[in-house]
Amino acid sequence: MSLMAYLHVLRIPRMATSTLVAMLARLPMTATGVTLTLHVVGTLGHGYGAAGLVGTATTAGTATAAPLLGRMIDRYGLRPVVAVCGTTSATFWISAPHLPYPVLLVAAFPAGALLVPAGPIARQVIAALVPAGQRRTAYSLDSVLVELTFMTGPALGILVSTQVSSTAALTGIGALFGTCAVALYVVNPPVRTAEEAGRARADARPPLRSWLGPRMLATLLVATGALFVLVGAELAVLAALRESGEVSWSGVVIAVMCLASLLGGIVHGIARRSASQMPLMVALAVLTVPVALVDEPWWLLALVLVPSNLVCAPTLAATTEQVSRLAPPEVRGEAMGVQDSATRIGLALGSPVVGFVMDHTSPSLGFVAAGLGGLAFAAVGALLHRRAPAPVPQPV
């Protein structure tokens, strides 16, 4: 096991530049939720429910449009999609602080739908540039970088919003979206190998049912379940700390969770052998349940959350690897978009379901709800996978 495996991946032509641009393109997206909340609550004077509606509208737009944007990349290439989405994202987020709440709420859905699809693009680029034998390392690196952006983006959004203003923070997000879109347009990383591009021009587009079968659906269900567990556990952390009067330590606890996930992703990417998506998902869910036994003090809660979060990034990396393996090159963008939708559905379901359980029981049982919900998704996925016919290997 050696970290040199990551260096070998980054030495692949165009990989280092593409990785850097993709990471920067994700950064403004991670800051949108908390910055919008601070703006709606603090500047516009509405409640958290109103702020949540704007966030839900944005997420719903992204989840709805992600497969379509992926299909557009498959058909027309990267640049047209990045140009349209970059222009829309920059315009919306720069103008957002100047919009009254009703207009902001209405505009949130189309703005979310045309958000720059940085995540799906990054995963497509890895499939195009990295040989099959190194993709686990590459996708693990991608998951690690996602953790870094989620540790950085919200903190920057809070810092600028509280120390300057939410108007400055939202304007900065819009400017960053526009800058990153320009960078993606200029770099124009490949989303297919030269061989795949040639086949795509010569072959007909495979029908949806030929690749969105039981195995792919099982993979997507596991992706949904993983995000259900993660967002549910994070919500339970906040509730538990609030009940114990230690909510001020929530940022530290969540940072520990992110660091554990980051470490797990690094090990997953360089290990000679690693578990596949389903066992990792089951481990994530099972290890979340016993956290309910310890909800204070904050430092002990942080420690007992480490085991489950160690398999967080590996689960997401294994999911992407499985999707790229099952999807034909001609529809890889659409498949990555469908994966993005599946994860956002998990995010959208986790908060209200786990929140409902905690409202009627206790914060500690939120961890149980998150873990059992994830296991339910995994069980349905396992049934679909068992009934699926043997997969047809895709050319690499």
Salt bridges, closest charged atoms under 4 A:
ASP74 OD1 - ARG192 NH2 3.87
ASP142 OD1 - ARG26 NH1 2.62
GLU195 OE2 - ARG199 NH1 3.06
GLU196 OE2 - ARG332 NH2 2.92
GLU321 OE2 - ARG325 NH2 3.34
GLU334 OE1 - ARG205 NH2 2.04
ASP340 OD1 - ARG123 NH2 3.86
ASP340 OD2 - ARG344 NE 3.39
